[in-house]
Amino acid sequence: MTTMSSDGFGSSTGTRTGSSAREALSAVRTEVAKAVVGQEATVSGMVIALVCRGHVLLEGVPGVAKTLLVRALSAALQLTTTRVQFTPDLMPGDVTGSLVYDARSAEFSFREGPVFTNLLLADEINRTPPKTQASLLEAMEERQVSVDGHPRLLPEPFIVAATQNPVEYEGTYPLPEAQLDRFLLKLAMPLPTREAELEVLARHAAGFDPRDLAAAGIRPVASAADLAAANAAVRNVTIDPSVMAYIVDVVRATRSSPSLSLGVSPRGASALLATSRAWAWLSDREYVTPDDVKALARPTLRHRVQLRPEAELEGINVDGVLDSVLSSVPVPR
């Protein structure tokens, strides 16, 4: 432990208002781009999660800069950050903390675990057994840890950024649905385009070292106060009843899809409302449009549904089902 556009949305195109919080979060994207190339949609998703104070699950094959992205994001934020490498022998107490006997006082005292931080990088979260994965459930939902029956509040804000590899199954433990549902977004990190990959090689040829982000010029440009101001501002973004009904209709359509054995829960509908409002605010708008909902549907809902086995055998994927659902639900005008 150390301290330190596949999703349909990209850069904001709205007019800048001069809001310091929005400017700070825009600067975060600029800073992260100094280290990560060609993942603009994923970076935007991370910023949305920061605004909503939600957790993020990053999924991608090895070598697409999942861990580097979170480390770069951490370097651009004035927040305490802790990285935990999840392994099969990691115990719950290694994450949450535990009671330690003090021989001098003859008493037990609580020693905080790495979860007591603002940004927790849970690297390769699916490599640890379910018991240790479950130790994060209370922390992610309640923002607290209970040890020996005593709840202990986590710092504010508290955000989990977890990574996992979708193609390696040996020695992994799939995340249970209850934990997946606690992630606000599941961001798929694709392989870079040819142009982006050339840029990556050019940076490495010029001496870029992914282990030394300070040398890349990344500086902290946003603080906890900026995130608090952004979170408060997003609550003032209005949403028309017709757009709210559109979110409900999209969610309900997943429950009746013949390709899905599990549809989106009401918590998923609330999450889609939150991410759509955050994206509208980042786009410098005071209202949510159906396009905002469409743009955030896949990253917000893809981990909250389950494909039927026969659909998987036919080669159907979750994103394709969600696209079909979106095309089948009438869009409000």
N, C-alpha and C positions, 0 to 999 in steps of 0.2 A: 504494500500500500504506500502510495506516495501522494504528497499534496501538490498540488499544482493547478431536368424538369419532368422527372418521372411522375410527379404528383399533381401536375396540372396547374401549378402556380409558380410564379417567378418573382421578378422585381416589381416593386410598387410603381404605379404610373401616375398617381394622384399629385395634386399641387401641394407643395410644402407649405405648412402654416407657420413655421418658426417655433413650433412646440419643442422645448428642450428635450423632453422624453423621446419624442419621435425622432428627433435629430440624433440623439445618442444611440438609439437602436439602429438607425440607418448606418451610423458610423461603425457599429458592431459588425454589420455585414461587410463593410469595406475592409475592416481589419482582418476578419476571418479569410477573406479572399486573398490576403497576402500569403497564406499558407495552403489553402485548399482551392483547387482549380476545377471548374466545370460542375459544381454541385450547388448552383444558385437556388434551386427549388428546395433542396434539403436545408440549406442555411436559412432560407426564409421560414421554413417550418420550425426550425430551432428558435428563431426569433418570436414566432407566434406562440410557441410554448412558454417562452420567457414572459411574454406579455400576459398570458393566461395563468401563469404559475402552474403549468401542467408538466407532466412527465413525458419523456420521449423514448421510443424504442427505435434504434437505428439498425436496419437489416441490410446486409450486403455481403458479397463474396470477399474473401481476404484481399487486402491490398487496395481498397477503394477509398481509404482515408477516413474510416469511421472514427477511430480513436483520435486521429489527428484533428478532425473537425471539432470534436468536443474539447480537446486540449487548446485549440486555437480560440474557441469560444470562451473558454475559461480565461485565457490570457487577455481577452478583450473586455472582460468584466471585472469590476472591483468587488469580487465575491470570494469567499473562502471556498476552495475546491479540494475534493479528496478523490483519489482514484483507488478502486478496489478491483484487483484481478480475481475474478470468480473462478474457483477451481473445485474439483470434486471433494477435496478434503476441507473446504472452508466451512466453518461452523457458524450457527446463528449469532453466537456471542462475539465472533470476530467482526461482525457487521454492526450490530446494535450496541455492543458494550456488555459488560458483565460486572457482577459483584466480586470484589477482590478483598481478601482478608488482610487486614493491617495488623501485624504482630505487635506493633508498638502501642496501638490503642485498643487492641483486642476486639476490634469491630470490623464489620464489612463496610466497604465504601464502593460506590459505583464509579467505574472507569468507563468513560464515554468511548464508543466505537466510532469508526469513520463515518457513520451515518449522520453524525452531528456536524453538519456542514451546510453550506448553501447550495452547492452544485456537486452531486455525487455521480462520478463516472463509474458505472457498473459495467466493467469490461467483460465481454463474453458471459453474459448473465445466465445463458442456458447451459453452462458447463458445471454449475453447482447443483446439488441435489434439491428436491422440492422443499425439504425442511428449511434449508437456508434461504431459498427463494421466498418462502412464506414469511421469513423474518422481516421482509420489506413491506408486507401488506399493510400493516398498521401505520408504518412510517409514511407510506405513499398516500394513504387515504386520510388518516387522522392527524398527520404531521406531528406525531409523537411516538415514543417508544415506551413500552411497559416492561419493566424488569422487577421481579419479585413483587408484583402487584401494584407498583408505583409508576404512574405515567410521568414521563419526562418530555417536555416540549422540545421540538427541534427548532433550529434557528429559522428565522424568516428573512428571505424566502427559502424554501427547500424544494429542490428540483432534482429528479433522477434522470440521467441520460444514460440509457443502457444500450449495449451493442450485442448483436448476435449474428452468427454465420448461418445462412439458410441452406447451405449445401452439405454441411458436415454433420453427420448424425452419430458417429462413433464417440461415445463418452459424453453425450449431451442429454439434457433433460428438458423436454418441451415445457414452456411456461404454461401453467394452468389458466383456464379462461378467467378465473377471478382476478388473477394478477394482470393478465393482458388488458382487462377492462379498466384497470387503473391507469394505464398509459393514455394520455390525451391524444397522442399522435403516434402512428407507426410510419416511419419514413423509410422508403426503399431507396438505397443508394445504388444507382446503376453504374455500369462501366462507363468511363468517359468517352466522349467523342474523339475522333482522330485528332482534331485541332486541339482539344483540351489535353490529350495525352502528349502531343508534341510540346505544349507549353510546360507540362510537368517535367518532361525530360530536359527542356531548355533551362528550367530553374535549377534542376539538380546539376546540370553541366556547369552552371554559373556558381555553384557552391552552396545551394540551399540545403540545410540540414534540418530534417523534420524533428530532430531531438532538441534543437536549439531555436525555439520560437522567438526568443528575444532578439537574436541576430536577424530574423526576418522582419523586424520592425513593428511587430504587433504590440500595441500599447492598450492599457485599459481605458475605455472611453465611455462606459456606462456603469452605473452604480445601483445599489439596492433601492435608492431613492428614485432613480429613473424608472425602475421596474414598478415601484409602487404607484408612481404618477401615471404610468402607462396603463396599469391595471384599473385605476380609478377612471381614467379617461374612456377606456373601452366600455365601461358600464353605462356611459352616456350615449353610446352609439344606438340609434333607434332601429327598430326592426318592425316593418309593417306586418299586421296580422296575416296578410296573404302569404308573406315570405315565411312566417312562423309556421303556418299551415303546410307550406311546401316542405319544410324540414320534417314535420310529423308524417306527411304522406310518403316521403322518401324512406324514412325509417320503417314505417309500417309495411311498405312494399318489400323490404328485405325479409320480413317475417313470412311472407306468402310466396317467396321465390321458390320455384321447384328445384333450383340448384343448391339451395341452402338448407341445412338441417338446423341451424341456429341463426336467427335474425338479430338485429340491433336492439339493445335494451333501451329503456327510457334514459338511462345515464348517457348512452351514446347520442341521443337526440340533444341533450343538454350540452354535450361536448361539441357537437356540430354547431350549435348556436353560438357557443363561446368562441370557437375558432373562426367562424364566419365574421363575427363582430370584430375580432382582433385584426383580421385581414382587411376589413373595411377601414378600420382606424389607421392601420399602417399605410393604406392606400390614400389617406387623407380625405376620407369621406365620413360623414356623420350618420350614414344609414347603410343597411345591408341590402345587397341585391341578390337575386337568384344565382347570378354568376359567382358570387362569393361562396354560396352554398355548394355549387357544383365543383368549384375549385378545391374546396376542402373536404369533400365527401370521401374521396378515396383514402387520404392519409388519416382521417378521423375515424372511419368506419371499418377499414379493411381488417383490423385485428379483432373486431367485435362480432364477426360472423364466422360460421363454419360451413365448409363445402360438404355436400353429400358425397359419400364414397364413389357412387356411380358417376357423379359429375367430374371428380378427379380423374377417374379412369378415362373419361372422354376428353381429357386435356383442358377442361375449363378451369380458369383461375379466378380468384376472388375479385381482382380489379375488373375483369371482364364482366362478371356478374353485376358489380356495382354500376358499371357503365350502362348495362342493359336496364337496370332499375331506374337510373336517372333519365334514360331516354323514354321510359314508359310512364313516368309521372308528369302530368301537365305542369308547365312552368307558368307561374302567375305573371300577369302583365301589369 
